[in-house]
Amino acid sequence: MHPDPRDGRGLNLSTANANFPRGKVIGKGDKKTFACGSCGQESILKNNRAIVEEYTRLRRLQRPDGAGRSCRQNTCLSNGKSVDDRPEFYRKSGRSKAGNQRYTCKRCQSTFTVGHPARTHKRKSKNGEVLKLLVHGNSLSKISEIADLAPRDVYRKLDFIHERVREFTARREGDLRSVDWERYGRRFATDGQTLTLNWPNRKKWASVAVQHLCTAHANSGYIVLGHLQFDPTGDMERVEIDMAVNGDTTKARCMRRHGRLWTAAEFKKYLDDITAKVVLDPEIAADVDLGLQLPHEGGLVRQDIQQYAHPLMLRRMVSHSGCRFYFVEDGDAGLSKAFLAAFAPEVQAGRVDIATVAFDKYQVNDIREALWAQGRRDLRNDLGLSAHQLDSLPEKIFNEEVDREIVKRLAGHRLGTPFAWPYHTKSEPSRVVDLKTDRPELTTERCARLMRLATLRSVDSYFHKIRSNVRAASRPVSTPSNIAAPGIGISSTSQRF
């Protein structure tokens, strides 16, 4: 329930309704929280304006920018408005020698040709080769050597690939709004991956964490949404100047005009904190670049703002469907609250269930194998089956048998408390499920089914492929060289950008 809309503190409006449990705001600075007047639950206040700004930016990424199919003149009002969306801005003007359609802009009278994006490339076969080499752990210097391309051409092809990926993503994510989720599956898994990147500055040589938040379709494993905690159009220095002008620096973060991006001062302090013990040779320190950006344009988005904008995008994608959905997230308190806030109407109507999953992510493979074997033994003992009989069960029968055992274990389980999954799996050992939408009217049978279906395997499988094949996303490892010099704070596998 929202605060009383008739409260009107400071506005001389009507007296607040004394029977409405409107709650109150407590705390100071960035720790301001809203205490519910009904149940007493406290929630950290978030900046609504910042969430809407990030949501708008993410929606813009889903729209094709019209590059290559609109007026080329940057000063023209038709620039970026493609012939497909606004055909009234253009007229056909014959064809090129290759047979591609040529258009004339009615506003500036300039002409452009619409055809295959790679029609001007002299070595088109290298595009696919560069992409394969890039996503299979090769450095840019190796790509240049293997593909027999100059470094300048490699970067040009990377820009070309980036544009094609953006077009494909915008088209596919737009098409997903019309999917029949009842037919293809209504479960989704959301998790965050921390990418550790080295700052391109020898004086501030440090590993900077950037969040990569993804949602996967549980049945197919298709990544329906993926967002990086970085805005290439942001300007942290400009944000800091605007905050100083409008008085944002004296306000709590939840009340600021600029609450979406980090400021330059905040980011500099973050770098100073993580490089406090870094010692550089004086001969090196005198020649370093003092810039702080990674890359030299753009800004980091606040992680909590990203976590709230992500489920809003997911809600827009599935909002046309009236069926019931199940969202499973990593055991991050902020992420689960973001989903509960985004899907609040659907949760209240009983059409959305939300659960968080926690398990021992960093367990070694031998321990995972031992726990999996123990889980299989426990399941065989509970079902009274041999190993061969258990392995021979059809999937549907197997799931029904597991649900019956979970129903027995849920007897006496307190409402709203985490549930330890009794049968270990190799991918998620020691799994604990917290059903955030647990309620008295939920039957034990359905609760058991939700507990069984609460898994992050689909999105974790994608993260594993990313870490294995893309060098920039691989986890850092310890080597004898960096163990001997712990103050450096970098690893041999981290990539410099």
N, C-alpha and C positions, 0 to 999 in steps of 0.2 A: 504494500500500500504506500502510495506517495505521501509526502507531507501535506497537511491540510491546505488546499488551494486558497482558502479564505483567511489564512493566517495573517498575511499582510503586514508583517513586522516592518515598521518604518514607513509604511505607505498610507497610514491613517484609514485603512479599510475597515470592514465590519469585524466584529469580534470573532476570534477563532472558535470553532465548535469544540467545546470542552469534552465531548464524548468521542472525539476522533483521536486515536492514538498516533499523533503525528511524529513523535520521536524528537530527537534533538541532535545538534552537531556538537561534538566534543573534540578536544585535542587542539594542537597548535601546529602552524606551519604545514609541512607536507604530510604530517601525521593526522590531519583532520579526518574524523570518521563520523558517520551517521549512525546513531543508536536508534534502533527500531523501538517505537513506543509500545508495540504489541508483544514482541518476544524478547526484546533486549539485545538481539544480534547486532554486532557492530560491523560496519562495512566502510572501507577506506573510500573517501570521496574521489571521484574521477572527473576529469575535465571534459564535459560534454562537447564543447566546441572543438577540442583537439580530436576527439573520437570521430566526429562528423567530418572534419577535414581529412583525416586519414582514410575514412571510409570512402569519401569522394575521390581521393587520389587513387585508391585501389579500383574503384569502379571505372575510372578513366583508363586504367591499364587494360581493361577488358574491351575497350573500344578501339578498333583499328584506326591508326592516325591518318590514314589516307595518303601516306607517302607513296609517290609513284603513280597515283591515280588522281592527282589534283594539281592545281596551278603551282608551278615551281617558284614563282616570285614571292619572296618572303614578305614584301610590303603589300601584296594584294590581299583583299578581304576574302578571296576564294581559296587562299592557301590553306591546305589541310582539310578542305571540304571536297570529298571525292566525287567523281562523276556518278558513282552508284547511289550515293545518298542525296546529292543535290544536282541532278542532271540539268536543271534549268539554268545553272551558272555557266554551262558550256554548250558548244555546238561542234558537230563532227566536221573534220577538215581533211578528208581524204585518208590515205594510208601510206605507211612507209614502204621502202623497197622490200622489206621482209614481210609485209602484209599486216603489220600492226596498226591498229586504229590511232589516228592522230586527232587531237581535240584543240579547240581554240577557246581561251577564256574570254567571256563576254565583257569582263570588267577591264582587264589590262591588255587584251588582245594578244597575249603571248600564247605560244603553242607548245604542246607536249605530247608525247607518245605513250600509249598504254599497251603494255605487252608483258611478256615473261620477265620477272625481276632480274634474271641472269642473262638477258638477251645481249647485253653489251660486254659480257665477260668473255675473254679470249681463251681461258682455261677453265671451263665450267666443271670439268671432271674433278678439279681440285677442291671444290666446295665440300662435297661429301667426305673426301679424304681428310680434310682439315677437321671437320666435325668429329669424325671417328677417332682421330688421333687425340683431339682435345679431351674427349670424355673417357679415354682409356689411359689416363695417367701420364701423358707425355707433356714435357715442358714446351714452352714456345720455341726455344732454340732447337729442340729435337724435331718439332713440327716443321720448322723452316728447313731443316736438313733433310728429313725424310720426304717431304712433299716437293722438295727442290723449288722453294719459293723464297723470295727476299723477305726479310722481316716486315718491311712496309706492306707487302702484299698479304702476309699472314694477318696483320692487323686489319686490313681492309676486308678480308674474307670473314674475320670474326665479327666485324660490324655488320656485314651482310647477313651472316647467320643469326645474329641477334635480332635484326629486323624481321627475318622470316619466322623466328620462334615467337616473337611478339604477335605477329599476325595470326599464326596458328593458335596460340593460346587464347587470344581475343575471340577468335571464331569458335573454338571448341568450348570455352567456358560460357560463351553466349548460347551455344546450342544446348548446353546441359540444363538450361532452364525449362526445356520442353521434354525432358526425359521422363518416362513412366517409371518412377521409383518403385511403385508397387510391384512391377514386373522384375526389375533388375536388382532390387535390394534396397533396404532403407536404413542400413547401418553405416556409420562413418567413424573413422579413427583419426584423432588429431594429436600431434606431438610436435615438439620443438627440437631443432638440431642446432647446436652451437658451433658456428664456424670460427676457427681461430686463425686470424690473419695477422701477418706482420706489418707493422706500420712502415711506410717507405721513408724513413727518416733515421739516420744512423745515430743521432743523439737520443731519439725516442724509440729505440729498437725494442719493441714490446709486442706481445701477443694480445690483440684486441678481439674481444668476443662479439660476434654479430649473430643475432638469432635468426634462424630459418624455420618458419612456422608452416606446417603442411597439414592438409586434411586429405585422407585417402578413403576411397570407397571400399568398404570392408570386403564385399563379395568379390570384386574384380581386381582390387589393388590399384585402380586408376587414381591418379592424383588430381582431385577436382579443384583444389586451391593450393597455391604455394606462394608465400610472401616473405620477403627479406626485410630485415630491420634497417632499411636504408632507403633514403629518398634521393635519387640523383639530381633532382631539381632544387633541393633544399640548400639553404645558406645559413650555417650556424652563426657566422659573424653578423650577418644582416639581422637575424633574429635577436641577437644580443643587443644590437643598437636600438631596435624597435622597442625592446623591453625596457631599456633605460629611458627612452623618450616617454612611453605611456605609463610608466610606473609599475610595470609588471614585476620588477625585481623585489618589491616590498610585499608582494601578495603571495599567498599560498599557491602551490602549483595547480591545484584544482580550480582556482579562480582567475588564472592568468589568461590574457588574450593569446599568448603564444605558449601553448602547453604540449605541443606535438613533437618538436625537435629538441635535441640537446642544444645548449648554447656553447659557444666557443670556449668560454671560461670553464664551464662544467666539464667539457671534454678535456681541456688542458689539465685540470685537476685530476681527472681520472688517469691520464697518462702519467702525471707526476707520481701518483700513488703506486701504480704498477711498475714504475721504473725507478723507485726510490733507491734501490740497491744496485742499480746498474752503474758500473765503473768503466769509463772509456779512456783510452790512451789520449793524453793531451794533444798529440800530433793529429789524431783523428777528430777530436772535438772541435778543433779550430776551423775545420772545413765543412762542417755538417750543414745541411739545409734545415732551417728552423720552421718550415711549414708544418702544419698539424693535420691536414686533411687526408683522408683515405676514401676514395681517390681525391684528387685536388679539387673536385667539385662535389657537392652533395652534402647530406647531413644524416646523422643517425636518428632514427625514430625511437621514441621512448617505448620500452618493451611493453608496459601495461597498456598503452594506447594501441599498439599493434595487436595485443591480445583481445581487445574489445572490438576492433574494426574487423578482424578476421571472421568471427562468428556472424557478424552482421552481413558480410558478403555471402557466407554460407546460407544464412536465412533467406536472402534474396534469391539464391539459386534454387531453393526447394519450396519457397513460399506458395508457389502455384498449386502444389499438391496438397490434398486434404488427408493423406494417409499418415500413419504414425511413424515417427523416426526415432532412432537410437543413436546418440552421440557419446563416444568414449574418448576421454582425454587422458593425457599424462597426469600424474598426481601433483599438479601445480594448482595451488589454491586460487591464484589469480585467474588462471585459464578457465577453471570450472565456474567461477563466479561470472566471468565474461559470457560464457555460454548460457548460464541461467538468466542473465540480464537480457541477452539478445533474444532468447526464445521464451521469455516470461509468459506471454499470452498462451502459447502452445503448451507450456508446462502446466499452467493452471487448468487448461482444457483437457489434460491427460493425453495429448497427442505427441508429446516429446518426452523421452526419458534420457537422462544424462548420468553418466558414471565416470569415475576416475579410477585409474589402474596404477598401482605401484608394485614394482618387483625389483629384484636384485640385478640391475643392469650390468654391473661390472664383475660378475662372477666368471671365473675361468671355465674353460670348456669341460675339464675333467669333473668339476663339481656339478656343472649343469647335467652332464651325463648321469652322474650318481643320483641326483635329485629326480631326474626323469625316470630312472629305473625304479626308484622308491615309489614315485607316484603311480607307476603302472602296477607295481605289486599291491599297493593299497587299494587301487581300483579293482584288481582281480579278486582280492579278498572280500571286498564289499559286495561285489556282484556274484561271487561264488563261481567264477569261470577260470578256465586255464588260459595260459598265454595264447595258445592257438585259437581257442574259442573267442577270446577278446579281439584278436586281430581279424577274425573272420566275420565279425558283426558288420552288417551294412551301416553306413554312416547315420541314417535316420534312426535305426534301432539303437545304435550306440549312444546317440544324443539323448534319446528318451530314457535309457537306463541311467545315464549320468544325471539327468534332471531328477529322477526319482530319488537318487542318493542325496542330491543337494537339498531336496525338499525335506528329507529327514534331518539333515544337519541344520536347516534353517528353523527348525522347531525350537522355540525359546530364544531365537536371535532377536536382540533388541532393535527396534525400528530406528533406521538412520545411522547405524554403526557400521564400520567397515567389516567386511567378511573375508577371512583368509581362505583362499581356494585350496581345497585339501589335496588335489592331485597335481603335482608339479609337472610342468612342461619344460622342454629344453629351451624354448625361446623366451619364456617368461617364468623363471623359477621363483618360488616364494611369492606368488602373486596375491595381492590384496585388492579387493574390489570395494569401492565406496559408491553405492547407488545414491546419488544426490537427490533423486526424485522419488525416493522411497516414501510411501504413504500408506495409511491404514487400509484403504480400499484395494490396494494391490494384492492380488492373490499370491499365495506361496508358490504355486506352480509357475506363474509368470515371473515372479522374482527370481526363482531358480534358473529359469531360461535366460533372463537378463544377466545373471551372474556368469553363466557359461559363455555367453556371447561377448562379454566385456574383455576385449583383447586389443592390443595395439600392433598385432603382427603385420597387418597390411602396410601401415606407415613406417614401421621399423624396418621392414624389408627394403623399402625404398631408400631409407636413410643408409642402410648398409651398402647398397649399390653405389650411392653417392660417395660415401667415404672410401670405398674400395677402388673406384674408377676415376675420381676427380681429385687430383693432388691437393688442390686448395682446400678441400673439405675433409681431408684425412686427419685422423686424430694424431696429436704429437706423441712421439715415443721418446723414451729416455735412451741416451747413448753415453758411452764413457766420456765423451768430450763435454757434453752439456751437464753431466753430473758433476764433473770436476769444477765447473764454473756456474754455480747455481744463480749467481747474481744477474747473469745475462738475460734470463727469463724467456729464452726461445728454444726451439727444438730443431733438430736437423731436418725434419720432414715438413716444417712450415714453409709456405711459399711467400715470397716477397712480391708485393703488388705496387 
